[in-house]
Amino acid sequence: MHVQNRAPALGPAAPAVPPPSTPPANTQLALPGGRSIADIAAVVTPSVVNVFSERQLRQPLVADPFGALFGAPHPRHALSLGSGVIVGKDGVIVTNHHVIAQAETIRVSLKNGQVLVAKLVGSDPKSDVAVLRVDAHDLPAIQIADASKIRVGDLVLAIGNPFGIGQTVTMGIISATGRANLGITAVEDFIQTDAAINPGNSGGALVDMSGRLVGLNTAIVSGSGGYQGIGFAIPSTIVVEVANQILSRGKVERGYLGIALADLPPPRAGVLVAGVATDSPGARAGLRRGDIITAINRVATPDAAHARNAIDLAGPTHVVVDVTRSGRPLVLDAALTAPPSEP
């Protein structure tokens, strides 16, 4: 009997590497409205721009031994990289003062790659907020949240241009609120976050899970100059107040009460009046040394930093000051003035 050896029939060759599979929809973090973090990023990233500011260095960095032979050395330029946030459809952008300080030319790059020349409307070094305007309309302005409503533990996204590599989104949580006395700016009420923030993120957006601006990324604490999990953002409440003053007046008008403030030991709430300048707005309002200020314009002042900010940002106007004196509550009306001229 003849037996024929036949090889088994083979189907199509199996691929060496299996094709990528689509993950189930339920593997994504569920957010209000059924959106994902990718959905939030897609909405807010067009509102964040890259900011390029340039200034000419007045003196050469090193002596040029051939200057006498070939003429004066070529002018050198310093380029600063940062970020900004579109807050007005008519071309209003907010960023940090330190991003555009001493800039002679400012350009912004939109998410779609369009590059626009920006004009500096005004800048406030004390709060580190600056306002730019570009000649464009119907821009994707970001929605703005009330930063006083955020809580420690809330998820946030940080969006900016770290190290000039291009727009980047990182995620973290609100680590703390009301950070002050850090020596970063004169007006301090920072939001602390562990979302990765690096040089170039300055002026970028810190947004909540509804895609609203809660802060303007400003500074980091780092031993290396890079990300170490402690970043600070200016709350949207301060950004809006400063930006509106710059847009309406061209500058920020600050308030002056003429009192020295000191923190109370915990758990006591309020701020101690440690001194009152003679013939100052505080003295005329009836404030005395030893008074405890608990609120300004009905907003609680848990510490001296918050009280100073409330006075500073109120400008020359009337404010209501809630005081406790010898255990008795008082309500005083103070007419703030502009700060006295500094030498």
Disulfide bonds with the S-S distance in Angstrom:
none
